Amino acid sequence: MKLRGYLLGILSAVSYGLIPIFILPIKQAHFSMDITLFYRFFFSAIMVGGYLIYSRQNFRINKKEALILAILGICYALSSEFLFIGYDFLTPGIASTVLFIYPVIVALIMFFIYKEKLTSLSVFSLCLAFAGVIVLCLKENGFEINFAGLGIVMLSSLFYALYMVIVNKSNLKVSGFKLTFYSMFFTSLFFMTKSVIGHESFIIPSTAIFLNFLIFAFLTTVISSLCMVYAIKSIGSTPVAILGALEPVVAVMVSVFMFNEKFTTNLLIGITLIVLGVILNVISDRKKLSAI
């Protein structure tokens, strides 16, 4: 049972890290990102909704839950949008690694807004993560940073952190699958609204692109989300969060081997510092919970 939980946690992280495989060819083809993201989350919502029907779960939610789930959908949508815009400024490997500091941002939000104490281990983890970001920005000529790209991807990380905080603090009485379904549903509504306002065409021009959308939705969204839910049930949230460190590692490997991103010493040191910082942050949170 434990082994299955760890395998599912690894599969969840790896599948999410495959995003560059699907998104970069679409960007290079100058296809609409709003339409791409609409179909990604629309197809994902259909797949998860199908599972809810299969498992005979109802879709009923009250007004308060609908409002919270809509806010979650907007947070998820903005996180996705800023990440994909960030790909225009930073390499996919660096962008995916910077996105991964969201647990650190969660810790800062909990400290400044909810007055939760930061342990010495938490502070050390924050320093490691930010040191990793700085190292990623170092070039051969010294400290050189694309402020626009870094700022955009940090916004992506911030909105994902807000998503996590809202899920944690809203006390939603819905199952993980129902939460996932409505998050994806409201996220797709966000991109549909943007596309309608921008007079974008919803016509999928070829079977190849349609299959790309389906596989993109299934692998990076549905599989990742469902495996994470089952992994948490099997081994708990802390090991799953630590296994999430594989996400930026996979994204970097995809970028290096498929899209010719240079695997520099700075990239290796930066990703190592950020991954270590996040893992220590998760362990610190676990210790705080055990002490309560």
C-alpha positions, 0 to 999 in steps of 0.5 A: 500500500505504501509502495503504491502511494509513493509510486502514485506520488512520483507519477503525479509529479512527473506528469505535471512536469511534462507540461513543456512537451505540450505547451512549447510546440503550441506557443511556437505555432503561435496558436492562441494560449487562451484557447489552448488553456480553455480546452486543457481545463475543459477536457480535464473537467469533463474527464473528472466529471465522468469519474464523479458520475462513474463513482456515483458522487453528486455535483451539488454545492451551495452558494458559499462553496460555489463562490470559493470554488470560483475564486479557486478557479480564477487563482488556478487560471492566473497561475497557469496564464502567468507561467505560460507567459513566463515561457516567453521570457525564461527557459522552461526549465528555469520558469518551472523551477521558479514556480516550484517555490510556491510552498515557500510563498505559502509559508510567508503568507501564513506568517504575515497574514495568519501570524503563524510562527516561522521556525529556524528550519523554515527561515533556513529553507526560505533562504535556500529557496531564494538563494536558488532563484538568485543562482538561476539568474547568474550568467557568465557575465555576472548577475544578469536577471530578466526582471520581467520574466522572473516577476511574471513567473513569481506571480504564477507561483503566488497565485498557486500559493493563494490557491493552496492557502484558500483550500486550506483555510476555507474548510470546504466540505467537498471531496478532493475529486469534486474540488478538482472538478469545479476548480477545472470547470471555473478555470475553463470558464475564465479562459472561455470568457477571455477568448470570447472577449478577444473574439478568438475562434474555438474551432480546433484546426486539426485532429493532431491539435485536438489529440494534443489538447486531450493528451495535454489535459489527461496527462498533466492535469487529470492524471497528476491531480488524481494520482496526488489525491490517492497518494495523499490517502496512502502515504500522507501529504508531507511525503507527496509534497516532497515527491513534488520536487520531481516536477521541476527536475522533470521539466528541466530534463524535458527542456534540456533533451527535447528543446535544447536548453543548456544544462549549466552549472548555475541551473544545477545549483539553482534547482538543487537549492530550491528543491532542498529549500522546499523539502526543508519547508515541508519538513518544517511544516510537518514538525509544527503540526506534530508539535500542536 
